Amino acid sequence: MAFIIAIPISWYAMRKWLEGFAYKTTMSWWIFALAGITALVIALLTVSWQSFRAARMNPVNALREE
């Protein structure tokens, strides 16, 4: 949801910022798609790793520590 909100804001901000340079360049849609996919993959890997660690843990040890 945050990515969908951030796309038009970042597109507008980048376009305005790039207008100030002498050499013009275009922004492609795939740059934003790549950034979103990369963020999604990192988030999924992090959550998956933490879930895997929690699933491997012995529940008796967790209850002893509390």
C-alpha positions in Angstrom: 0.0 0.0 0.0 2.8 2.4 0.9 4.5 1.6 -2.4 1.4 2.5 -4.4 1.2 5.8 -2.5 4.9 6.5 -3.0 5.1 6.0 -6.7 3.4 9.2 -7.9 5.1 11.3 -5.2 8.5 10.0 -6.1 7.8 10.3 -9.8 6.9 13.9 -9.4 9.8 14.7 -7.1 12.4 13.0 -9.3 11.0 14.7 -12.4 11.2 18.2 -10.8 14.7 17.4 -9.5 16.0 16.2 -12.8 14.7 19.3 -14.6 17.4 21.4 -13.0 20.2 19.6 -14.7 21.8 20.6 -18.0 21.7 17.1 -19.4 18.2 15.7 -19.6 17.4 12.1 -19.0 14.1 10.1 -18.8 12.8 8.0 -16.0 11.6 4.6 -16.9 8.7 2.8 -15.2 10.9 -0.3 -14.6 13.1 1.6 -12.1 10.2 2.0 -9.8 9.0 -1.5 -10.4 12.5 -2.9 -9.6 12.7 -0.8 -6.4 9.3 -2.1 -5.3 10.1 -5.7 -6.1 13.4 -5.5 -4.3 11.8 -4.0 -1.2 9.1 -6.8 -1.3 11.7 -9.5 -1.6 13.8 -8.2 1.3 10.7 -8.0 3.5 9.6 -11.5 2.6 13.0 -12.9 3.2 13.3 -11.2 6.6 9.8 -12.4 7.7 10.4 -15.9 6.4 13.8 -16.2 8.2 12.3 -15.0 11.5 9.3 -17.3 11.2 11.7 -20.2 10.4 13.8 -19.5 13.5 10.7 -19.2 15.7 9.3 -22.5 14.3 12.6 -24.4 15.0 12.7 -23.1 18.6 11.7 -25.5 21.4 8.6 -24.1 23.1 9.8 -25.5 26.5 12.8 -23.3 26.4 10.7 -20.2 25.7 8.4 -21.0 28.6 11.3 -21.6 31.0 12.7 -18.1 30.2 9.4 -16.4 31.0 
